[in-house]
Amino acid sequence: MTRLWTGKGDDGTSGLYYGGREPKSSARFEAIGAVDEAQAAIGVARAEVSGSAELDAILVGVERDLWVLMAELATDDANRSKLAEGATLVTGDMVAAVEAHIEAIAARFELPAEFVVPGQDRASALLDVARTVVRRAERSAVTVAADGSSVTPYLNRLSSLLWTLARWVEGEPLTSRHH
């Protein structure tokens, strides 16, 4: 049986992508942990909205994008040139894809004219929780993302997408969203 641990982190450090180690308490690992938590929160919301193939596909797509984002954050600046666009490096096209989802979903309903009180239903509430976790991840990532990186724009748009999806879910029963 394969062991699921190495013990290398018992000294309070963790490995970086392409080598090197940093304290687990570093700003880099705080940001990676926040993105990891955001991915899990999106997964919880996704489990609740399992009746919509379209919504599931959008959420799975952003969950996969967050793996790319975490790989970029886990790479020391000296190894940044080794990252592959769309696989380990967040791209402008990835940000544009999230923007396109926002526009496509927002075009289907009238946006609220006032502040939204979360909790109209469980699905939208979970999407709002995921949105707030993404916002925290964005605040953490700002301190460690490389200059010119698309990490923080991606997280910024992702929080807007989750807000938009939550409002859409509030307006339509899940059974009517099987495009």
Backbone as a ProteinNet text record, in pm:
[ID]
protein_1_A
[PRIMARY]
MTRLWTGKGDDGTSGLYYGGREPKSSARFEAIGAVDEAQAAIGVARAEVSGSAELDAILVGVERDLWVLMAELATDDANRSKLAEGATLVTGDMVAAVEAHIEAIAARFELPAEFVVPGQDRASALLDVARTVVRRAERSAVTVAADGSSVTPYLNRLSSLLWTLARWVEGEPLTSRHH
[TERTIARY]
83.8	0	88.8	51.4	125.5	91.9	194.8	171.7	120.3	31.3	-26.5	43.8	156.4	233	381.5	456.7	602.1	674.5	613.4	678.2	771.6	792	884.5	836.9	706.4	652.7	648.2	696.4	693.5	780.6	871.7	958	893.2	766.4	696.5	716.3	774.6	791.9	710.2	693.5	625.4	698.7	689	760.4	690	771.1	721.4	723.8	639.7	638.7	773.9	837.4	969.7	1080.2	1056.2	1161.5	1164.4	1232.1	1242.9	1140.4	1162.7	1072.9	1052.2	935.3	903.1	828.5	832	750.9	602.1	532.8	389.5	311.3	370.4	305.2	332.5	402.1	435.9	311	322.6	212	174.7	273.9	247.5	154.6	186.1	103.5	-30.2	-37	-167.4	-256.3	-199.7	-276.4	-317.1	-224.5	-256.6	-366	-354.7	-456.4	-592.6	-594.5	-721.1	-783.9	-702.8	-755.1	-804.8	-732.8	-774.5	-909.9	-925.8	-1052.7	-1164	-1131.6	-1229.6	-1275.3	-1180.6	-1215.3	-1309.3	-1281.6	-1367.7	-1506.1	-1512.4	-1641.4	-1723.2	-1658.1	-1728.3	-1778.9	-1699.8	-1742.4	-1866.5	-1875.5	-1995	-2116.1	-2099.1	-2208.5	-2247.2	-2147.7	-2173.2	-2254.4	-2224.6	-2298.9	-2446.1	-2472.8	-2610.2	-2687.8	-2621.1	-2689.5	-2674.6	-2665	-2636.9	-2746.4	-2860.3	-2967.5	-2948.6	-2845.7	-2823.4	-2691.6	-2700.1	-2578.8	-2495.6	-2560.4	-2487.8	-2413.7	-2481.5	-2419.2	-2306	-2327.4	-2223.9	-2099.7	-2119.1	-2006.1	-1927.7	-1997.2	-1929.7	-1846.8	-1907.2	-1838.5	-1721.4	-1736.9	-1624.8	-1511.4	-1545.2	-1443.4	-1363	-1430.3	-1354.8	-1279.3	-1333.8	-1258	-1127.2	-1132	-1009.4	-914.8	-970.6	-887	-811.9	-874	-808.9	-687.4	-681.9	-560	-446.4	-477.9	-378.7	-330.2	-424.8	-393.6	-304.4	-336.4	-253.7	-113.2	-100.3	33.1	115.2	52.1	124.8	168.3	78.2	112.8	221.9	228	325	461.1	480.2	606.3	687.3	811.4	902.8	924.6	942.7	963.4	1078	1180.2	1295.4	1257	1148.4	1105.2	981.3	938.5	815.1	819.6	936.4	948.9	916	913.1	883	732.9	652.5	507.9	449.5	345.2	279.3	142.7	120.3	-6.6	-126	-221	-344.1	-330.8	-208.1	-186.7	-130.8	-35.6	23.6	37.6	-10.5	-3.8	-139.6	-197.4	-327	-308.3	-400.4	-389.3	-502.5	-480.7	-585.9	-707.3	-686.4	-799.3	-885.1	-821.4	-897.7	-984.4	-929.2	-1005.7	-1121.3	-1093.8	-1197.3	-1308.8	-1275.7	-1377.6	-1472.4	-1418.6	-1503.8	-1592.9	-1536.2	-1615.4	-1729	-1701.2	-1804.9	-1916.8	-1882.2	-1985.6	-2071.8	-2007.7	-2083.2	-2183.1	-2135.8	-2223.2	-2336.3	-2305.7	-2408.2	-2516.8	-2475.8	-2573.6	-2651.2	-2584	-2650.5	-2752	-2732.8	-2827.1	-2960.8	-2968.6	-3089.8	-3189.5	-3149.9	-3240.6	-3208.6	-3300.2	-3278.8	-3196.6	-3085.7	-2999.8	-3069.8	-3047.4	-3108.9	-3068.1	-3161.1	-3134.5	-3083.4	-3093.1	-3051.7	-2953	-2895.3	-2806.9	-2883.4	-2815.3	-2876	-2851.9	-2955.3	-2942.6	-2929.2	-2810.8	-2791.1	-2884.3	-2917.5	-2993	-3133.7	-3164.5	-3299.7	-3326.8	-3224.9	-3234.7	-3094.8	-3086.7	-2958.5	-2854.7	-2895.9	-2801.1	-2738.9	-2820.4	-2765.4	-2681.3	-2722.2	-2644.7	-2505.9	-2497.2	-2367.8	-2280.9	-2341.3	-2265.3	-2214.1	-2294	-2248.1	-2134.8	-2141.4	-2030.8	-1904.2	-1917.3	-1801.6	-1746.2	-1833.4	-1790.2	-1706	-1748.4	-1672.3	-1537.5	-1531.2	-1403.3	-1310.1	-1365.1	-1285	-1233.5	-1314.6	-1270	-1151.4	-1157.9	-1045.4	-921.9	-941.6	-829.2	-767.4	-850.5	-799.8	-716.1	-764.8	-689.1	-554.2	-551.7	-426	-332.1	-387.7	-305.7	-240	-302.7	-247.7	-105.3	-77	54.9	163.7	124.7	226.6	226	121.4	116.7	225.6	287.7	394.7	338.9	424.7	385.2	336.9	224.4	170.6	92.8	81.1	7.7	-141.9	-210.5	-356.4	-428.6	-355.4	-415.5	-522	-487.5	-586.6	-701.8	-679.7	-796	-888.3	-828.9	-911.5	-997.8	-937.7	-1014	-1119.6	-1086.8	-1183.2	-1305.2	-1281.6	-1393.6	-1468.9	-1396.3	-1462.3	-1560.7	-1525.1	-1620.1	-1743.6	-1724.4	-1839.6	-1924.3	-1859.5	-1934.2	-2017.3	-1959.2	-2033.2	-2151.2	-2133.6	-2244.5	-2355.9	-2317	-2414	-2486.5	-2412.6	-2474.8	-2571.6	-2535.6	-2625.2	-2755.3	-2745.8	-2868.3	-2952.7	-2887.8	-2958.6	-3031.5	-2962.3	-3021.7	-3143	-3135.1	-3249.3	-3371.5	-3347.6	-3458.9	-3521.4	-3452.6	-3504.5	-3492.4	-3597.5	-3584.8	-3479.6	-3403.9	-3300.3	-3353.4	-3475.5	-3530.1	-3551.7	-3559.7	-3579.7	-3448.6	-3334.5	-3203.4	-3131.2	-3181.2	-3113.4	-3082.5	-3016.5	-2983.6	-2889.4
-118	0	125.1	221.7	346.2	435.3	493.5	588.4	719.6	781.7	908.7	1027.7	1006	1114.2	1087.8	1194.8	1180.6	1213.5	1297.6	1341.6	1459.4	1499.2	1610	1742	1756.3	1881	1886.6	1781.7	1779.8	1888.9	1944.6	2052.3	2190.3	2193.3	2320.9	2387.6	2314.5	2369	2285	2340.5	2268.6	2293.6	2198	2208	2295.9	2363.3	2445.8	2365.7	2405	2345.8	2378.5	2284.7	2299.3	2319.8	2281	2279.7	2398	2375	2474.4	2445.5	2502.6	2484.7	2620.1	2636.5	2758	2718.1	2805	2777.3	2768.3	2674.8	2660	2784.8	2866.1	2988.7	3107.9	3087.4	3198.3	3253.2	3374.8	3437.3	3354.3	3291.7	3208.4	3092.6	3022.5	2907.8	2948.9	3068.3	3121.6	3141.5	3196.3	3219.4	3087.5	2993.5	2863	2795	2802.1	2742.5	2807.9	2939.9	3010.2	2968.4	2949.6	2903.7	2759.4	2676.1	2538.5	2536.1	2621.2	2630.9	2681	2775.7	2826.6	2715.2	2634.9	2523.2	2426.1	2397.3	2307.6	2368.7	2499.6	2566.6	2563.3	2580.7	2570.3	2427.5	2330.1	2190.6	2162.9	2222.3	2206.2	2266.4	2385.8	2448.9	2363.5	2311.1	2226.2	2103.1	2043.8	1926.2	1960.2	2080.6	2122.7	2149	2193.2	2230.3	2122	1998.7	1889	1865.4	1933	1915.5	1991.3	2072.4	2153.1	2114.5	2053.9	2013.3	2135.3	2243.7	2364.4	2425.2	2438.8	2496.4	2406.1	2276.5	2181.6	2198	2210.1	2224.1	2353	2461.4	2587.8	2572.7	2514.8	2502.5	2404.9	2293.4	2200.4	2270.6	2349.7	2422.8	2516.1	2591.8	2683.7	2608	2496.5	2415.9	2367.1	2326.4	2283.9	2400.7	2516.8	2635.7	2667.9	2642.6	2673.8	2585.3	2466	2385	2458.1	2515	2591.6	2709.5	2778.1	2894.9	2856.7	2744.5	2701.9	2663.3	2601.9	2567.5	2693.8	2796	2920.5	2983	2987.2	3045.2	2965.5	2835.1	2747.9	2745.9	2832.4	2835.3	2958	2936.4	3046	3128.3	3256.7	3345.4	3298.9	3238.2	3191.4	3079.2	3008.8	2897.9	2931.1	3055.8	3097.3	3068.5	3076.4	3052.2	2907.1	2817.7	2676.7	2648.4	2745	2724.7	2721	2640.5	2624.5	2693.6	2779.9	2853.7	2759.4	2789.7	2711.9	2580.9	2536.8	2412.1	2439.3	2531.7	2570.3	2721.8	2794.4	2939.9	2994	3081.4	3140.7	3238.7	3233.6	3318.1	3420.2	3520.3	3617.1	3551.8	3446.6	3374.2	3306.8	3260.7	3199.6	3304.6	3424.1	3534.4	3570.7	3578.6	3613	3508.4	3382.3	3276.3	3295.4	3334.9	3361.2	3482.1	3585	3702.9	3665.4	3576.7	3533.1	3458.2	3376.6	3307.8	3409.2	3510	3612.3	3679.4	3722.5	3793.3	3703.6	3578.4	3487.3	3458.9	3438	3408.5	3534.6	3648	3772.3	3818	3780.4	3819.4	3746	3644.6	3562.5	3612.9	3711.5	3759	3904.4	3969.1	4107.4	4108.6	4181.4	4189.1	4265.5	4228.1	4299.6	4446.6	4533	4676.5	4719.1	4630.5	4662.9	4558.2	4584.3	4485.1	4355.7	4246.1	4114.6	4061.8	4008.7	3940.7	3792	3733.4	3592.3	3501.4	3387.9	3287	3263.6	3309.3	3285.4	3136.4	3060.7	2914.8	2858.6	2729.3	2668.1	2679.3	2655.3	2656.7	2795.2	2899.2	3033.9	3074.5	3032.3	3064	3000.3	2876.2	2809.2	2874.9	2921.3	2995.2	3126.6	3191.6	3315.2	3288	3177.3	3141.5	3119.1	3045.2	3021.2	3153.8	3247.2	3379.7	3450.7	3445.2	3514.6	3447.7	3316.2	3245.8	3283.8	3296.2	3339.6	3481.8	3568.8	3706.4	3705.2	3617.7	3607.2	3554.8	3456.5	3403.5	3513.5	3597.1	3708.5	3802.8	3835.8	3925.6	3864.8	3733.5	3665.5	3660.3	3635.3	3619.8	3749.8	3862	3992.7	4007.9	3954.5	3974.6	3886	3779.3	3684.9	3663.5	3703.8	3684	3767.1	3710.2	3779	3899.3	3996.8	4112	4062.6	4115.9	4078.2	3948	3883.9	3758.1	3781.4	3680.9	3687	3622.3	3586.3	3520.7	3607.8	3731.8	3813.7	3857.7	3892.9	3919.6	3797.3	3677	3556.6	3542.9	3555.3	3541.7	3650.6	3771.4	3880.4	3848.4	3801.8	3767	3645.6	3550.9	3431.6	3468.6	3561.8	3602	3666.2	3743.2	3801.8	3694	3592.5	3481.8	3409.8	3382.5	3312.2	3395.1	3527	3614.8	3604.7	3610.1	3602.9	3468.6	3360.8	3227.7	3216.9	3274.8	3271.1	3343.3	3457.5	3531.5	3454.4	3387.8	3307.4	3192.4	3125.5	3012.3	3058.9	3177.2	3229	3251.2	3286.6	3321.4	3206.3	3093.6	2979.2	2851.6	2772.9	2642.5	2557.4	2477.1	2395.6	2306.7	2259	2167.8	2235.6	2370.2	2438.2	2472.4	2443.2	2477.1	2353.6	2289.8	2169.7	2187.9	2298.5	2333.9	2233.6
0	0	0	-80.8	-90.9	28.5	88.4	197.4	140	213.9	170.4	234.1	298.1	358.2	338	342.3	327.7	456.8	540.2	662.9	641.5	515.2	486.8	546	565.4	618.2	769.1	834.1	980.2	1041.7	962.8	1013.3	999	952.7	938.2	804.3	708.6	574	476.1	358	251.2	120.4	29	-96.7	-197.7	-277.6	-387	-516.4	-610.2	-743.2	-808.7	-870.7	-931	-827.2	-702.4	-602.4	-509.4	-398.7	-293.2	-184.9	-68.5	45.1	112.1	172.4	247.6	372.9	474	592.5	555.6	618.6	592.1	632.2	718.4	763.7	671.9	560.8	470.4	401.4	354.1	280.7	157.8	94.3	-23.4	13.5	122.2	159.1	219.3	278.2	320.3	197.5	90.3	-32.7	-96.8	-105.1	-164	-82.2	49.6	136.2	118	100.2	77.8	-54.4	-157.6	-287	-275.6	-203.8	-180	-109.2	-8.1	63.1	-29.8	-115.9	-212.1	-304.9	-351.1	-438.4	-367	-240.4	-163.9	-142.2	-115.5	-96.5	-224.8	-337.6	-466.5	-484.5	-441.7	-449	-365.6	-247.4	-164	-235.4	-291.1	-365	-484.9	-553.1	-670.7	-633.3	-520.4	-475.2	-451.7	-407.7	-380.6	-509.1	-614.8	-739.1	-845.7	-802.7	-896	-999.7	-988.4	-1084.5	-1214.7	-1225.6	-1344.9	-1410.4	-1528	-1600.1	-1638.6	-1677.9	-1717.4	-1599.5	-1488.5	-1370.1	-1320.4	-1322.7	-1282.9	-1370.8	-1500.6	-1593	-1565.4	-1537.4	-1506.6	-1379	-1276.6	-1148.2	-1155.9	-1226.8	-1244.7	-1318.3	-1418	-1493.6	-1405.2	-1318.7	-1232.9	-1124.3	-1078	-981.7	-1044.3	-1168.2	-1238.1	-1260.9	-1293.9	-1309.5	-1180.5	-1067.1	-940.1	-915.2	-974.1	-967.3	-1038.1	-1154	-1230.2	-1146.2	-1085.9	-1005.4	-886.8	-819.6	-706.4	-751.8	-868.2	-920	-942.2	-999.5	-1021.3	-889.2	-792.8	-663.5	-592.1	-617.6	-550.3	-617.9	-716.2	-790.3	-753	-714.1	-684.3	-811.7	-795.3	-910.7	-1000.3	-942	-1020.6	-1116.8	-1089.2	-1174.8	-1258	-1253	-1321.9	-1472.6	-1532.7	-1676.9	-1714	-1617.8	-1643.3	-1648.6	-1610.3	-1607.2	-1748.1	-1765	-1894.9	-1892	-1989	-1996.1	-1994.8	-1903.9	-1895.3	-1820.7	-1793.6	-1720.1	-1581.1	-1573	-1445	-1433.6	-1533.2	-1535.3	-1579.9	-1497.5	-1529.5	-1645.3	-1741.5	-1860.8	-1868.1	-1949	-1977.1	-2040.1	-2119	-2178.6	-2072.4	-1964.6	-1855.2	-1786	-1768.2	-1709.8	-1803.2	-1932.5	-2030.7	-2033.2	-2013.7	-2011.6	-1893.5	-1777.4	-1661.6	-1690.2	-1751.1	-1787.4	-1882	-1976	-2071.2	-1998.9	-1901	-1821.6	-1746.7	-1688.3	-1615	-1708	-1823.2	-1917	-1967.2	-1998.2	-2050	-1946.2	-1821.2	-1715.9	-1678.5	-1664.5	-1625.4	-1729.1	-1853.4	-1959.5	-1946.9	-1863.8	-1852.3	-1748.6	-1668.6	-1564.2	-1530.9	-1461.1	-1420.3	-1292.1	-1293.9	-1177.2	-1065.3	-940.6	-828.1	-826.8	-791.7	-786.4	-648.9	-550.3	-413.8	-364.7	-247.4	-187	-166.1	-182.3	-169.4	-28.5	32.6	160.7	129.5	150.4	117.9	199	140.4	212.4	164	43.6	-8.2	-19.1	-57.3	-58.9	-34.5	-8.3	28.3	-84.2	-207.4	-319.4	-336.8	-338.5	-355.8	-234.8	-115.8	4.1	-2.4	-49.5	-61.5	-168.7	-276.9	-377.9	-319.9	-233.7	-169.6	-71.1	1.5	91	7.9	-102.2	-189.6	-241	-273.8	-321.2	-215.9	-90.8	13.7	37.5	23.6	38.6	-77.2	-197.4	-312.3	-289.8	-233.5	-205.6	-108.7	-6.2	87.7	16.3	-70.5	-148.1	-233.6	-291.1	-371.9	-285.8	-166.2	-78.3	-40.9	-18.9	14	-105.7	-222.9	-343.5	-386.2	-356.6	-395.7	-344	-226.8	-165.8	-226.1	-296.8	-345.7	-497	-564.4	-709.8	-777	-877.4	-950.7	-1025.8	-1051.1	-1132.3	-1268.1	-1312.9	-1442.5	-1441.7	-1327.4	-1316.9	-1335.8	-1387.3	-1401.7	-1283.3	-1179.3	-1063	-998	-961.5	-890.6	-981.2	-1108.1	-1193.5	-1204.3	-1212.5	-1221.4	-1096.4	-979.8	-855.9	-842.8	-886.5	-882.6	-968.9	-1090.7	-1179.8	-1127.7	-1068.2	-1015.3	-905.5	-819.1	-714.9	-777.7	-883.5	-954.4	-1020.2	-1075.6	-1136.1	-1030.1	-915.5	-810.7	-761.9	-751.5	-714.7	-819.9	-945.8	-1054.9	-1054.7	-1035.6	-1030.4	-913.5	-799.2	-683.3	-712.2	-779.6	-812.1	-913.7	-1009.2	-1108.6	-1041.1	-950	-878	-797.7	-739.2	-662.7	-750.5	-876.3	-964.3	-1038.3	-1048.1	-1124.2	-1043.4	-1038.9	-973.7	-1047.9	-975.5	-1036.8	-1149.3	-1136.1	-1237.1	-1371.5	-1375	-1503.6	-1572	-1508.6	-1564.2	-1612	-1712.2	-1764.3	-1912.1	-1945.3	-2085.3	-2145.5
[MASK]
+++++++++++++++++++++++++++++++++++++++++++++++++++++++++++++++++++++++++++++++++++++++++++++++++++++++++++++++++++++++++++++++++++++++++++++++++++++++++++++++++++++++++++++++++++

